[in-house]
Amino acid sequence: MADATVATLLSAATQRIDRLDAEILLANLLGTTRAWLFSHGEDPVPADRAERLRARVERRAAGEPTALILGVQDFWTLTLKVTGDTLIPRPDTELLVELALQAPQSGPLTVLDAGTGSGAIAAALSSERPDWRVLASDCSIAALRVAACNCGKRVPLFCGSWLQCVAPRSVDMIVSNPPYIAEGDPHLDALQFEPITALTSGADGLAAIGELVEGSRETLRPGGWLLLEHGFDQGRQVKALCESAGYTDVTVHTDLAGHERATMAQWP
Ligand SMILES: C[S@@+](CC[C@H](N)C(=O)[O-])C[C@H]1O[C@@H](n2cnc3c(N)ncnc32)[C@H](O)[C@@H]1O
């Protein structure tokens, strides 16, 4: 049988999965870029690579995210390791990083990434602000092993509940992308390759956010900031939770798609 070529492999793969995913999977296997594939359609692909592509295509066709098949995901300026033990970092979460970097505070800060998962937020903040003391916590030891690969020695990691690792009034900023999907939400069907503990939080999705709003009152220094990611339809509720807990300057921020995605609040 003639060797498969770049073009024939892509054509077969797109019978099963999106063209973009097929190109990403093949480019990764060949150690090249998607752009290279366009001008090398007639190039032969060694049989072992072709076989590995077919296996990857089957995994993708079964619903496994491309990031998990490759074991990496780009976030901010970084390429992060990901496994089935962590949420795959989403571009939406880069909004939290932007807001944290713009927060009106002077001098080096102590910042906690609560529920760090792959370490995405902590790694991005410590790469941008090496003068900040960035800490990270998660209740999943398996997730923290991944975070350790992504954050290196720069970020101390703590296993435990959200804010357990820090003393009262010791933190200038708490940044968190907690689980915020309601239990039983139909969107969960499409997220079965990620840990359920990273996704859901109570019947209305607001249990973890409520805990963080409440607990951060004791943990933040006066003038410190709480930055929370939430669902596109939870902005009004999260703002109300922060205001009734006594925070000031509570603002809801939209992502690039115009969805309310993050709330920022200052402890007086
Ligand atoms: C939505 S994921 C966010 C992961 C990462 N920060 C990101 O943005 O990609 C939520 C994370 O919170 C962690 N988590 C859930 N409940 C927790 C708790 N009570 N205390 C600490 N972390 C918790 C989960 O293990 C998960 O890693």
The ligand as a Tripos MOL2 file, in Angstrom:
@<TRIPOS>MOLECULE
LIG
   27    29     1     0     0
SMALL
NO_CHARGES

@<TRIPOS>ATOM
      1 C1        -12.4920   25.6360   37.6340 C.3       1 LIG1
      2 S1        -11.0480   24.8190   38.2550 S.3       1 LIG1
      3 C2         -9.8540   26.1310   37.9870 C.3       1 LIG1
      4 C3         -8.4660   25.6590   37.7660 C.3       1 LIG1
      5 C4         -7.4830   26.7890   37.3480 C.3       1 LIG1
      6 N1         -7.4400   27.8320   38.3530 N.3       1 LIG1
      7 C5         -7.8790   27.3800   36.0230 C.2       1 LIG1
      8 O1         -8.3470   28.5150   35.9840 O.co2     1 LIG1
      9 O2         -7.6850   26.7170   34.9910 O.co2     1 LIG1
     10 C6        -11.3510   24.8840   39.9940 C.3       1 LIG1
     11 C7        -10.2640   24.2800   40.8810 C.3       1 LIG1
     12 O3        -10.7110   24.4180   42.2440 O.3       1 LIG1
     13 C8        -10.3300   23.2600   42.9640 C.3       1 LIG1
     14 N2        -11.2020   23.1450   44.1390 N.ar      1 LIG1
     15 C9        -12.4750   22.6990   44.2240 C.ar      1 LIG1
     16 N3        -12.9220   22.7710   45.4960 N.ar      1 LIG1
     17 C10       -11.8980   23.2920   46.2340 C.ar      1 LIG1
     18 C11       -11.7440   23.6080   47.6220 C.ar      1 LIG1
     19 N4        -12.7220   23.4330   48.4970 N.pl3     1 LIG1
     20 N5        -10.5610   24.1220   48.0130 N.ar      1 LIG1
     21 C12        -9.5390   24.3180   47.1330 C.ar      1 LIG1
     22 N6         -9.6410   24.0410   45.8020 N.ar      1 LIG1
     23 C13       -10.7970   23.5420   45.3630 C.ar      1 LIG1
     24 C14       -10.4880   22.1190   41.9730 C.3       1 LIG1
     25 O4         -9.7050   21.0130   42.3640 O.3       1 LIG1
     26 C15       -10.0160   22.8030   40.6840 C.3       1 LIG1
     27 O5         -8.6390   22.5830   40.4830 O.3       1 LIG1
@<TRIPOS>BOND
     1     1     2 1
     2     2     3 1
     3     2    10 1
     4     3     4 1
     5     4     5 1
     6     5     6 1
     7     5     7 1
     8     7     8 2
     9     7     9 1
    10    10    11 1
    11    11    12 1
    12    11    26 1
    13    12    13 1
    14    13    14 1
    15    13    24 1
    16    14    15 ar
    17    14    23 ar
    18    15    16 ar
    19    16    17 ar
    20    17    18 ar
    21    17    23 ar
    22    18    19 1
    23    18    20 ar
    24    20    21 ar
    25    21    22 ar
    26    22    23 ar
    27    24    25 1
    28    24    26 1
    29    26    27 1
@<TRIPOS>SUBSTRUCTURE
     1 LIG1         1 GROUP 0 **** ****
